[in-house]
Amino acid sequence: MSVVIGVSLLLIAFSLIYVYLKQRLKSKSNGLPGETPQILLGNLWNSGLLTNKQTLHEVFKKYQCQFGDKFLFWFGSEQCIVFSLPEHIQAIFFERQKFEQSPLFLPNFDLICPASTLVLTGARWKRHTRIMIPTFKRAKMIQHLDTIVNCIDRFIDKTIKHNQVHTNLVDQCQTLTMHVIGLIGFDYDLHNNYDKASRIPFREFVFHAWLIMFTGMLPQWMNRLFLKLNWKFQGHYNKIRQLTHKLVQQELNNRNSTDTDQKPKNLIASLVSALNEDANDAQTSSGLTSNEIFDEIITAIVAGFETTSSAVSWFIFFASKNPDVQQKIKDELKDNDLLVTEDVQYVPSLTPEKLDALEYCECVTKEVLRLAPIASGTTRIALCDTTINDVFVRQGQTVLLALQNANTDRRYWHYGDPQKFQPERFLYEDKNHHPYAFIPFGGGHRACLGRELAWLELKTIIVRLMQRGITFEDTPKNIGGFQDSVACFPKQMAVKILIKQDNTEILT
């Protein structure tokens, strides 16, 4: 027992020394201001992140007001230069040869999904994106419009209760987007096959992913050991792997029984068609191994589970606070003969052309993504010594682009109050905003691969909810606030929902 205790104390001591020395070696300030970092924790404690007093985007906004548009922030032992202006963001995205995705973008996510496009770089990233990018093109995504609409209809019919206050809308939005990604991505009904017993693995997986990412200041071997010894996580991880294997096998069987020359129509078909166990990073190699396919599927599920559901949750919250916005959406739908009326007992169908014609709904979608702090920022690592706006950035240093700061900066947003939900801004003064003051899906060569699907899904959900006569009403307990996970959600949401007609009378 004494030997075990002694070894444990030595490991802890070495870890503390490692972090301390690493922090000392990287303590150059680049001439920038910032909060004094604490040993081991950096700015995670004194900023209020570890104590949940503030979320990341709130901290960055506060520090911008305190220190200016460029400042330092320490994630544990990792020093970051934070840039807040659209010009900074544009310059860094433009310098593709000087900046690459930083591991800090999703700290330690490679422990969970080491072959995910999100964490790969170099030749391996290029090999993956050659397969992933065509899969998420708008031309392919728009083919799934009816599927998305059907998922929303089932969400309304099975989940929403007329004239009741809903307090679990975040969970319900996650279920909705999980249903969509299941059918679109894998041709698998995660709604009917997603009972309470099988729902736990995804939520547990997301929780552990967030926990591991939040402890990025610790040596990676500690987090790896934590995951190995966490039997709950391992059990859930194995269940997800079994489901993934089932999806891949199902697609293989479909390919064997149909025309193999048929072009893939969804994500799983594209991945299986690219299956190549001998794939490597040589220029002549292509395809994905089965382990790589597994990680890409997991990444797609997590993205569908978290980010899009966060945007939908924020729309419901903003809509409940702005009844005039809901009315304007419905007025536009009525003008385009898309709104359910008292004397018409069916919901008019949505087509890509009709969806594109809804200009105000487009503005609402943009405003949700502008104001909702789904992602506080993104990171890049310098591949060589360079200078950004008179700030020297050394090779290997991480820069963080505070996207939410740019999204609400009064110097770039001129209509009304940039801190308020005002979709009209995209019709008037802010129609021609700075292109890098609003980049909800990132930019440059590492922009979000699923942006076309996320945009289509969010706008369709907004339109269909309003089409079906849904009205979201504010309540005294609808406080909002921020809850950080992989994405940022409304912390306390209690919305009363009214439905114009009895759903049983609506023929869809």
N, C-alpha and C positions, 0 to 999 in steps of 0.2 A: 504493500500500500504506500509506504514512504517513497519508494522508487517512482511510482506513478505520479504522486504529488510533486516530487522533485522535477520530473520531466515536464509536467504540466506548467510548473512555475517558470522553468527555463524557456519553454515555448512562448509563454506570455511575455517574458522579458525580452526575448529576441524580437518578437513582433512589435513591441513598443519601441525598441531601439531602431528597428527597420523603418517604422513609420516616422520616427523623429528625425532620423538622418535623411530620409527622402524629402521630408518637409524642409529641412535646413538647406539641402542641395538645390531646392527649387524656390528658395525664398526671395529671389530677385523680383523686385516689384515692377519692373518695366516702366518705372516712373509714374505708375498709376495709383490712385487712392483705393482704399477698401478697408473693410473691417479687419481688425487684428485677428489672425487665425489662432485657434487654440490647438495645443498638441493633440494629435490623434483625430480630433473632431473637426479641425479647420473652422469653418463658419457655420457648420450644421447646427451647433447648439446656440451660439450667441445670436443667430438670425431667427431662431424660433422654429426651424424646420423639424428638429428632432422632438420637440415638445408639442408639435402640431398647433402652435400658436399662429403660424403663417404657412401658406403654401409657397411653392417655388416662384410662381409668377408674382405673388405679392411681395416677396423679398426683393426680386429684381426691380420692381417698380419703386419700392422704397429706397433701394440703394441708388437707383438712377437719380431720384430726387435729391439724395444726400451727397452723392459723389460725382454725378455727371453722367454723360453718355457712355463713358468707358471707365470700367473699374475692375478690380480683382475680386474673385470669389473662390474660396477654398472648399472643395468637396473632400473633407478629410485631409489627406496628404496631397491631393491633386489640386494644383493651382490653375485657375482658369482666368483668361481675360474675357470679360463680358462686354460685348458690343451691342448697342441698343438702336442705332439709327439705320434706316433703310439703306443709306449709302454704304455703311459698313457691311451690311448683309450682302448687298449686291457685289461689292468688291471681293468678298471672300468666296461667294458662289462662283464668281467669274473666274477666279484663279484656280481652275480645276487641277492644274499641274502642281500647285503649291499646297493645296488642302485636301484632305481625305476624311472620311467619316471617322470620328473619334470613338474609342471604346467607351468613353464616358456618356455617349448618346444613350446607350442602354447598358449601364454598368453590370458586368457579370452575366448578362443575358446569354453570353456564349457558353456558360456553364449549363444552361438549360437547353438551348437550341444552337449548338456550335456551328451548324451548317445553314443557318438562316441568312437570307440575303441582307437582313438588317445589320448583321455584324461582320459580314465578309468584306474583304477588300481585294484589290489587285485582280489577278487572272481568275481566281475562283469566283469573285463577285461578277465578273464579266460573263463567265460561263453560265452562272445562274440567271442573270438578267436577260440573256439571250432567249431564255425559255419563259421567264416570268413576265417580261414587259408586253409581249404580244398577247398574252392571255388576258390582260386587264385593259386592252384598248377599248375605247368607247363603242366602236362598232360591234364588239362582242358583248359588252355589258348591256347595251340598249336592247339586245335580243331578249334579255331577262326581265324586261319591264313588267310584263304580265305576272311573272312569278313574284316579283316584289309586291305588286298590288295585292295579289292573293294572300300573301303573308300578312300584309297590313289589315286586310279585311278580317282574317281569322283572329288577329290580335285584338281588333275592335270588338268582334262578336264574342270572343271567349274571355276577354280580360276586363274590358271597360264596363263599369256599372253606372247606369244613368242616375244622376242626382246624388252621387256619393263622393266623399272625399277619399282620394287615393293617396296613400302614404308610401307605397312601395313601387312607384313608377320607374325608379332607376333599375330595379331588378327586372321589371316587366319589359323595359326597353332593351335590356341585355338579352332577354329571351327572344324578343322580336328580331333583333339583328343576328342572333345566333341562328334562328330559323332561316333567315335570308341567306346567310353565308353558307349554311348547310346545303340548301337547295341549289343555289347558284354555283357554288364552288365544287360541290361533291355529289350533287344529285342525290342527296341523302336527307331524309326528313328528320332533322334534329328536334322538331317540335313533338311529334308523336313518339319518337324514340328517346326522348329527353326527359325521363321521369326524374323524381327527386333523387333516386339512388344514383343515376348516371349524371345528374347535374353537378354533383359535388366535385368530381375531378376537375372540371373546367374552372370552377370558382377557386378551388384550392390551388390549382396550377397558377392562375393569375395572381393570387395572394402571395405565393412563394416567389413568383417572378418579381413582384413589386418589392417584397422584403429583401431579396438578394440584391436587387438594383440599388436599394436605399442604403445598403451596407457596403457600398463600393469602396469606402475608405479602408476597409480591412483587407489584409492580404488574401489573395484569391484562394489559397489553399484552405483557409478557414471556412469560407463559404462552400467550397467543394466538399469539405468534410461534413459540414452541417447538412447538406443535401443527401450525402451518402448515408448518414446516420438517422435521417428523418424518415421513419418507416411510413408515416402517413403520406408524405410527398411521394415516396417511391411507389406506394400502392396506387395512388391516383395517376401518377405518371405512366405506370404499366397499363392501367385501364385505357388511358388515352392512346397509348401505343397500339393496344389491341384493336381499338376502334379504327385507327388509321390503317392498320394492316387489313382490316375488313374492307375499308373503302377502296384501297388499292387493289385488293383481290377481286372485289366486285367489278371494278373497271377492267381488270385484265380479262375476266370472264366475258364481259360485254364485248371487248375487242375481239376475242376469239370466236364469238358467235355472230359478229357483224362484219361489215366491210372495213378492213383495216386501213383503207385509203381515205376513209372519211375524215375530214378535218375535225380536230378536237373542239368541243363546244363549251367546255368549262375547265376549271382549274385542274381538277383531278385527272381529266382526260389528257390535258396537256402534259402534266407531270408524268403520267404513266407512259405516254407515247415517247417521252424522253428518257425512260428508264435505261440506264447503262451502268452496270456494276463496275465496269472498267473505266468509267469517266475519271479524268484527272485534269490538272491545270495546264497541260501542254496545249499549245495553240491549235493543234490538230484534233484535240479531244472535244467531245460534246456530250450532252446528256447529264443526267443526275443519277447518283446511286440511290439505293432504297433508303439509306439513312438520311441522305440529303432531302429526299422527297418527304420523309417524316417531319423533318424540321420545318420545311416550307409550309406543310399543311398546318402544323401547330401554330406557326406565325400567322397564317391567314385566319385561323380560328380566334386567336387572341386579339387580333386587330378587329375582327368582326364583333367580338364579345365586348371590347372596351371602347375603342375610339369612336366608332359610329354611334354606339348606344349612348355615349357621353354627349355627343352632339344632339341627338334626339331628346335626351333628358333636358338639355339646356333650352332647346326650342320650346318644350312644354312649359318650362319655368318662365322664360321670357314672354311667351304668349299669355300666360296667366296674369302677368303683370301689365300687359299691354292689350286690353280688349279691342282697342282701335285697330291694331295690327291685324288681329283675327278678322275683324269686319272688312278691312281692305282686301285681305286675301279672298274672302268669300265674295266680295263685290267683283273682283277680277274673274273669279271662277264663274260667276253668274253672267258676266259680260261675254264669256267664252262658251256659254251653254254647258258648263261642266258641274254646276252646283245642283245638288238634290233639292227639289222644290216640293211644296205641299201636295201638288197635284200630279207629280211624276214619281211613281213608285219604283224607281230603279236608279242606280248610280251610273251616270254617263261614263263610258269607257275612256281610259287614258291612252293616248298614242304618243310616240316620240315627238311628233309635230305639235300636238296640243300642249305637251309639257314644255317644249322649248318656247312656245308663244306666251307663256305666263311670266311676264317681265317682273311684276311686283313680287311674285313668289321666288323668283331668282334673287331679287334683292334681299328678301327675308333669309334665304339660305346663306347668302354671303354674310349678312349681318350676324347670324348665329355663329358662323365660323370665325368672324372677326372678333366678336366680343367674348365668346365662350373660351375660357382658358383650357382648352382640351390639351394642348401641348405648350408648355411655357417657353420652350426654345429648342434649339438643336445645336449640335457640337461638331467641330472639325478639329483635326490635328494637323499642325504644320509639318509638311514634308521637307522643308528647307527654311533657312533664315529668310525672313521677309519683313515688310513694313506695311501696316494698314493704318491709314489716317494718322501718320506720324508716330504710330506705336510700333516699336520693334517687337516682333514675334520670333522667338528662336525655334529652331528645328525640334520637333517632338513636343512642343507646347500645345495645350488645348485652348481653343477659343470657343466661347459660347455665344450664340446669337439669340438675344432676348426677343423672340418674335412677338410675344404679347406686349412688350413695351412699344414696339413699332406699331402694333395694331391699334393702339389707343393714344398715340402721341398727338397732341393738339397742333403741333407744327405741320402735321401732314394730313390731319382730318379736320375739315373746316365747317362741316354742316352740323349745327347744333352742338351737343355735348358728346365728344367721342367716347365718354364712359357710359353713355346711355344707349339703349337698344332702339335705334332709329333707322329702319331699313331704307327710308326715303333718301338717305345720304347718297346711295348709289344711283339715284335718279338725277341728283342735282350737283351740288358743289364737289362731292367726292366721287363722282362718276369716273373721272380721269385721275384717280389718286396715283401716288408714286407706286410703280409696279412692285417694289419690294417692301411697301408698307403693309401689304396684305398678301401673305403667302402661307395659307393654312396647311398646305401639304409639303412645306419645305420648297427647296429650289435647287438649281444646279443638277449635276448628274446623279445626286442621291435623293432626289425628290421622291415622295411616296409613290410606290408602284400602284397601289390600289386607289389612287385619287379619283379616277373616273367612276369607279364603282361607288366610292363613298359619297361623291357629289350626287350621282344619280339616285342613290338610295335615300339620302337625306331630303332632297327636294321632293322626291316621290312620296315619302312619308308625310311631309308637311302638307302637300297638296291633297293627298288622299284623306288624311284626318279631317281637313276642312271640308272636303267634298262630302264626306259622310255626315256632316252636320254636327261635328264635335265642337264643343265650346269649353275652354279651360278657364276656370274662375279662381281668383286668388282667395286665400284663406288666412286667418291670423297666424297660423302655424307654418305658413309657406315662407320661411325665413331665407332660405337659400344658403349662402356661405359656400365654402370650398372644401372638398374632400379629395385628397390626392391618392391616386393609385397608379396604375400604368398610365391612365388618363385622369383628368380632373373632372369630378362630378359635382352636382349640387349637393350640399351636405344635408340640408333639411328641406325637403320638398313635400308639401301637402296641398294638393290641387283638387278642387271640386270639378267634376266633369259632367256636363250636360250633353244629351244627344237629342237632336232635333226630332228624330222619328224613332219609332220602335224598330230595332234592327230586323225583327222577323218579317217586317213588311217590305224590306228592301230587297229587290232581286238583283244579284250581281252576276 
